[in-house]
Amino acid sequence: MTYRAPVSEMLFALRHVAGLDAVLGDDLTADDARTILEEAARVADGVIAPLNRAGDRHGTPLRDGAVTTAPGWREAYRTWIDGGWNGLSADPDHGGQGLPLLLNAACTEMWNGASIAFGLCPLLTAGGIEALAQHGSEDLKARYLGKLVSGEWTATMNLTEPQAGSDLALLRSRAEPVGDGRYRIVGAKIYITYGEHDLADNIVHLVLARLKDAPAGTRGISLFLVPKVLPDGTLNDLRCSGIEHKLGIHGSPTCSMAFGDDGGAIGWLIGEENRGLACMFTMMNAARLGVGLQGVGIAERATQGALAYARERRQGRAPGAQGTSAIVEHADVQRMLLTMKAYTAAARGICYLTAAALDAARGAEGQAAHDRASLLTPVAKAFSTDIANEVTSLGVQVHGGMGFVEETGAAQHMRDARILGIYEGTNGIQAIDLVTRKLPLRDGATVRAQLASLRRVAEGLLKDADPAYGHMGARLRAGIEALDRATSFQLRALASNRPETALPGATPYLRLFGLVQGAACLAQGARAARAALQAGDTDPGHAGRIALARFFAENELTAAAGLADTVMDGGAFTETAALALVG
Ligand SMILES: Cc1cc2nc3c(=O)[nH]c(=O)nc-3n(C[C@H](O)[C@H](O)[C@H](O)COP(=O)(O)OP(=O)(O)OC[C@H]3O[C@@H](n4cnc5c(N)ncnc54)[C@H](O)[C@@H]3O)c2cc1C
C-alpha cells in the first residue's frame, strides 16, 4: 500500500475548518483550489510516493565529498520543481505564484505524506526564502531569491553545533568582516539537513555565527548567507565532512558541515549584526508549521496503510459473524483505526488553521492574526508530531507481526516519524514557547480570543442538538472549561513571576490545547457536514465526518480534565525529582 493524497478530506478541512472560502474570489475559485490539489496529488501519489522505500533502503552515501540521493530522486525533484510547486505561495515578484499559504499547507502535507525525506528539502528552502525575503538586502534578494523560489537551488538552516542544540547561546562558529561587505565564516555544524546533495546545482546555507567582540549569549549571534557555489562560479570554502546513520528518514542526508578549512567560507550578512536569531526565527516559524504538516502527512499515510491491511487480514470471529472476520470487524482494531484517523484529522485542522492565520496576517486583519498564528504554531508543530508518533505506532500494532517486519512499510513510517518531535525545536521546547511566550501575548488577550472561538463551536453543537452528535457538545464544552482553567493557572504563574510553577505543566498544557483545539476543528467539520446533508448534499463522507468527530469527543477529549489537573497539580514532582531520579 503506498499513498493516496486525501484530496476531498483536505478540501473539506480547508473550506469548512480553516475558512478557505474567505480568500476565494475571481482570482481563485473553489474549482481552481480543487484542480490545484488534484494536480499536486498526481505528483505526490505518482511521482514521489513510489520513491519513499527506495530512499529508505539506499540512504545518502557520501563519497569523495559528494552525496547522492536514491535512484529516481533527482528526476522526481526536477519534475516537482518544473511543476512550479516550490513557489506556490511565494511572492510573484520573485517568481512565485502568490497563492494562499493555506493551499500550500495542503500541498506540503501531500509531499510529506508521499515521503518525509523528500518533502524535507523544500521545507527548508521555504524557510530560507522567508528569512531572505524579510531580512535580506536588495542585492542578496536579487541574486538568490529567484533560484530559491524556482527550486533550482535549495537552502539549508545551519544552527546546530555539537555543544549547541536547544541552547543556541552556546554557539561558537565565528565570522569576521573582510572589509568589502563580505564575511569569512569558520566553524563546524552538525545535523544539517540536505547540507550536501545532488538534487540542485547550488546550496544556499543560512549559517548562524558570532562576530568578534559580539555580546555573549543569543544577543551576539548573526545570520549569514553562505553559498556552496560563489557568484563567480568558484566553490566556497565549505564541505560536508560526514553523514549521520540514523533511525529514519534515510532518504534525506543529515550532514556534518565544515566551514572555513582554508581560511574562511565567504558569506553575506542577513539582517543586522547580532540580530541573527530574530531572522532565524522567521525561518523557523515557517519551518515549524511545515514540520507539523509532515506529521499530518505521515499519520495519514500510516492510517491508509493500516486500514487497507485491516480490511484484508482475517483473524478470529467478531460477535455475530459467521466464520472468520476481517480484523477491521473487531472493536479493538476499530478503536485503533478510528484513533489514527481522528488524530490525523484533528492535527490537519490545527495546521490548516495556523496557515490560515498566517494568510490573514498578510491581509487586513494584521497583528491580531499574526498573534493567533504565533499562538497556534507551537501547537501545530508539537501536537501534530506527537500524534504522528502515536499514529504510526498504532499503524504497526494494527499490522501485528507484519508491522514489525519491514515488508509492509508500517515500520518505516514509525521510524521516519520519530524525528519530527526532535528537530525544529524539540516538542519540549515548543511547549515552553507556548506557555512562556505565546500565552502572555497581548496580556493573554490572544489566547482568550482563541478560547472564545472554541466556545462558539461548542455552543453551535449544543444548539443543533443532533442525536448523531452523541455527547460531543457536552464533552467539547467540558474540554474548553478544562483548557480555560489550565490557561488561567499558567497566566497567573507567569504574572507572579513563578516559572517554576508554569514549566512542569508546559507539555501537558500543550497536549490539552491540541486536544481541545483539534476536537473543535472536528466538531466544526461535523456541523458543516450536517448542514450539507440537510441541504441535500449526497457526499458519502459527511456521515463519517460526524461519526469521527463524535468518536474523538467521546473517547479522546475525555482526557482534557485530567490533563488540566496535571497542569495545575502535577508540578509537585519538581520538589521530589531529585529523590526519585537518584542513582
Ligand atoms: C535528522 C536531524 C535533522 C536535523 N536537521 C537540522 C538542520 O537542518 N539544521 C540544524 O541546525 N539542526 C538540525 N537538527 C538538529 C536539531 O534541531 C536538534 O537535534 C534539536 O534542536 C535538539 O538539540 P539537541 O539534539 O542538541 O538536544 P538537546 O538540546 O541536548 O536536548 C535534549 C533533551 O533535553 C531537552 N531540553 C533541552 N533544553 C531544555 C530546556 N531549556 N528546558 C527543557 N528541556 C530542555 C530537550 O527537549 C530534549 O528532550 C537536526 C537533527 C536531526 C536528528
The ligand as an ORCA input file, in Angstrom:
! r2SCAN-3c Opt
* xyz 0 1
  C      17.744     14.174     11.455
  C      18.034     15.516     12.033
  C      17.973     16.627     11.210
  C      18.287     17.892     11.721
  N      18.317     18.983     10.873
  C      18.838     20.146     11.326
  C      19.107     21.226     10.433
  O      18.819     21.153      9.238
  N      19.705     22.350     10.922
  C      20.036     22.464     12.236
  O      20.588     23.494     12.607
  N      19.783     21.469     13.126
  C      19.200     20.320     12.694
  N      18.965     19.287     13.564
  C      19.259     19.471     14.965
  C      18.007     19.550     15.818
  O      17.334     20.751     15.578
  C      18.449     19.370     17.270
  O      18.787     17.990     17.418
  C      17.388     19.776     18.262
  O      17.220     21.171     18.242
  C      17.729     19.351     19.690
  O      19.027     19.689     20.046
  P      19.994     18.585     20.683
  O      19.990     17.413     19.766
  O      21.298     19.201     20.979
  O      19.275     18.131     22.010
  P      19.376     18.866     23.418
  O      19.229     20.326     23.258
  O      20.586     18.366     24.112
  O      18.073     18.316     24.148
  C      17.999     17.030     24.778
  C      16.704     16.955     25.584
  O      16.699     17.977     26.590
  C      15.557     18.819     26.462
  N      15.920     20.195     26.782
  C      16.978     20.899     26.332
  N      16.958     22.139     26.816
  C      15.858     22.247     27.587
  C      15.274     23.296     28.362
  N      15.806     24.507     28.409
  N      14.129     23.032     29.040
  C      13.547     21.817     28.966
  N      14.056     20.797     28.258
  C      15.197     21.005     27.574
  C      15.103     18.661     25.008
  O      13.720     18.941     24.849
  C      15.461     17.207     24.733
  O      14.424     16.361     25.149
  C      18.616     18.032     13.080
  C      18.652     16.899     13.910
  C      18.384     15.659     13.405
  C      18.493     14.462     14.307
*
